[in-house]
Amino acid sequence: MLLLAVDTATPACSVALVDVHRGQPAAGSASVATAAGAPTAGAMAVEGMAVEGMTGRAQRRVVDPRKHAELLVPLIREVLDEASARPGDLDAMVVGIGPGPFTSLRVGVMTAEAFADALGLPAYGVCSLDGVGADTSGRVAVATDARRREVYWAVYHNGERVDGPSVGRPQVVVDELRRMSVHRAVGPGLHLYPDVFADFADLADLAEPADPGYPSPVTLARLAGAAVLANRPPAPLVPLYLRRPDAAQPRPPKAVAR
């Protein structure tokens, strides 16, 4: 089944076209191929069946926190063209629902909803932090930039989210991670506060890498694949803003004294 996955919860605008395959359960673990071709162990059970694997057909990522609205649809067109696919070939939409800044996150969610509505497709929402944490092992925290000198964060154990998502000041988050006996963190939030996260990351994680670990749309598609193959109805797409937007609601006009 052909899935189009998008994520705009971070400065990266990311799109991937992914084929998810269904197969009969087999003894031992299956291999799930990423878009780069690297296998990850473990078959995904789907109501008596198994996800045999997945193939990344095409993907794009552009990092520009101010141009998600201009970038997303052209990137979708590019991945479809690269894979010689048409919108009518899609079986489902997958979208990262945050947490993320209000404006950029809304671009991804609303675009996924619009495509799904126009094409008559289901749209599955996945926590964007899972697009990083699901590919980790052991007990690991994922942190992304929440602006206002804060980070969005969640804790994973062998790829499964066990706490969060939440938002907080970096030092408060670090104190909480110590309390939870979490000693490693990954994600683009780390290099923004290298002094605070110094004890939780490798030196390479605290540098300014070309890819600091933005959510992978291929991983988001994999996480939604079981529900898609089982024809499980998706939950409503509810963005994880975690706090109110910067824009203030207008107040009612003051009464004028006569």
Residue pairs with C-beta under 8 A, 6 or more apart in sequence:
1 19
1 20
1 22
1 91
1 92
1 225
1 228
1 229
2 17
2 18
2 19
2 57
2 85
2 89
2 90
2 91
3 17
3 18
3 19
3 20
3 90
3 91
3 92
3 93
3 94
3 221
3 224
3 225
3 228
4 15
4 16
4 17
4 18
4 76
4 79
4 80
4 90
4 92
4 93
4 94
4 115
5 15
5 16
5 17
5 18
5 93
5 94
5 95
5 96
5 217
5 218
5 220
5 221
5 224
6 14
6 15
6 72
6 76
6 93
6 94
6 95
6 96
6 108
6 111
6 112
6 217
7 13
7 14
7 95
7 96
7 108
7 128
7 131
7 214
7 215
7 217
7 220
8 14
8 68
8 72
8 96
8 100
8 104
8 105
8 107
8 108
9 96
9 97
9 98
9 99
9 100
9 101
9 104
9 105
9 108
9 128
9 144
9 215
10 65
10 100
10 104
10 128
10 144
10 145
10 188
10 214
10 215
11 63
11 64
11 65
11 104
11 145
11 188
11 214
12 61
12 62
12 63
12 214
12 215
13 61
13 62
13 63
13 64
13 67
13 68
13 71
13 72
13 75
14 59
14 60
14 61
14 214
14 215
14 216
14 217
15 59
15 60
15 61
15 72
15 75
15 76
15 78
15 79
15 217
16 35
16 56
16 58
16 59
16 60
16 79
16 216
16 217
16 218
16 220
16 221
17 56
17 57
17 58
17 59
17 79
17 80
17 82
17 83
17 85
18 35
18 54
18 55
18 56
18 57
18 217
18 218
18 221
18 222
18 225
19 54
19 55
19 57
20 51
20 54
20 221
20 222
20 225
20 228
20 229
21 51
21 52
21 53
21 54
21 55
22 46
22 49
22 50
22 51
22 52
22 229
23 30
23 49
23 50
23 51
23 52
23 53
24 49
24 50
25 43
25 45
25 48
25 49
25 50
26 43
26 50
29 41
29 42
29 43
30 42
30 43
30 50
30 51
30 52
30 53
31 39
31 40
31 41
31 53
32 39
32 40
32 41
32 42
32 43
32 44
32 51
32 53
32 54
32 222
33 39
33 53
33 54
33 55
33 56
34 40
34 56
34 216
34 218
34 219
35 56
35 59
35 218
36 56
40 135
43 50
43 51
43 52
44 50
44 51
44 222
44 225
44 226
45 226
46 226
46 229
46 230
47 230
49 229
49 230
51 225
51 226
51 229
54 218
54 221
54 222
54 225
56 218
57 79
57 82
57 83
57 85
58 78
58 79
58 80
58 82
58 83
59 79
59 217
59 218
60 75
60 78
60 79
61 214
62 71
62 75
63 214
64 71
65 101
65 104
68 103
68 104
68 107
68 108
69 107
72 107
72 108
72 111
73 111
76 111
76 115
80 86
80 87
87 115
87 118
87 119
88 119
90 115
90 119
90 121
91 121
91 228
92 116
92 121
92 122
92 123
92 124
92 224
92 228
93 112
93 115
93 116
93 121
93 122
93 123
93 124
94 112
94 123
94 124
94 125
94 126
94 217
94 220
94 221
94 224
94 228
95 108
95 109
95 111
95 112
95 123
95 124
95 125
95 126
95 220
95 237
96 108
96 125
96 126
96 127
96 128
96 131
96 215
96 217
96 220
97 105
97 109
97 125
97 126
97 127
97 128
97 237
97 238
97 239
97 240
98 105
98 127
98 128
98 152
98 165
98 239
98 240
98 241
98 242
99 105
99 127
99 128
99 129
99 144
99 146
99 152
99 165
99 167
99 240
99 241
99 242
100 128
100 144
100 152
100 239
100 240
100 241
101 146
101 147
102 241
102 245
102 246
102 247
103 245
105 239
105 240
105 241
106 239
109 125
109 237
109 239
112 123
112 237
113 123
113 237
115 121
115 123
116 122
116 123
122 228
122 233
122 234
123 234
123 237
124 224
124 227
124 228
124 234
125 234
125 235
125 237
125 238
126 220
126 223
126 224
127 154
127 161
127 165
127 240
128 144
128 215
128 220
128 240
129 142
129 144
129 152
129 153
129 154
129 161
129 164
129 165
129 187
129 215
130 154
130 161
130 215
130 219
130 220
130 223
131 214
131 215
131 216
131 217
131 219
131 220
131 223
132 142
132 144
132 186
132 187
132 213
132 214
132 215
132 216
132 219
133 140
133 142
133 154
133 156
133 159
133 161
133 186
134 156
134 159
134 160
134 219
134 222
134 223
135 159
135 216
135 219
136 142
136 156
136 158
136 159
136 186
137 158
137 159
138 157
138 158
138 184
139 155
139 156
139 157
139 181
139 182
139 183
139 184
140 155
140 156
140 182
140 184
140 185
140 186
141 153
141 154
141 155
141 156
141 173
141 177
141 182
141 184
141 185
141 186
141 187
141 200
142 153
142 154
142 155
142 156
142 185
142 186
142 187
142 213
143 151
143 152
143 153
143 170
143 173
143 185
143 186
143 187
143 188
143 189
143 190
143 197
144 151
144 152
144 153
144 187
144 188
144 189
144 215
145 151
145 152
145 188
145 189
145 192
146 152
146 167
146 189
146 242
149 169
149 170
150 167
150 168
150 169
150 170
151 167
151 168
151 170
151 173
151 189
151 192
151 193
152 165
152 166
152 167
152 189
152 242
153 164
153 165
153 166
153 167
153 168
153 173
153 185
153 187
153 189
154 161
154 163
154 164
154 165
154 166
155 161
155 162
155 163
155 164
155 177
155 180
155 182
156 162
163 180
165 240
165 242
166 173
166 242
167 242
167 243
168 176
170 189
170 192
170 193
170 196
170 197
171 196
174 196
174 197
174 199
174 200
177 183
177 185
177 200
182 200
183 199
183 200
184 200
184 201
185 197
185 200
185 201
185 205
186 201
186 205
186 213
187 212
187 213
188 212
188 213
188 214
189 197
190 197
190 200
190 201
190 205
190 206
190 212
191 205
191 206
191 207
191 208
191 209
191 212
194 206
197 206
198 206
205 212
205 213
226 232
227 234
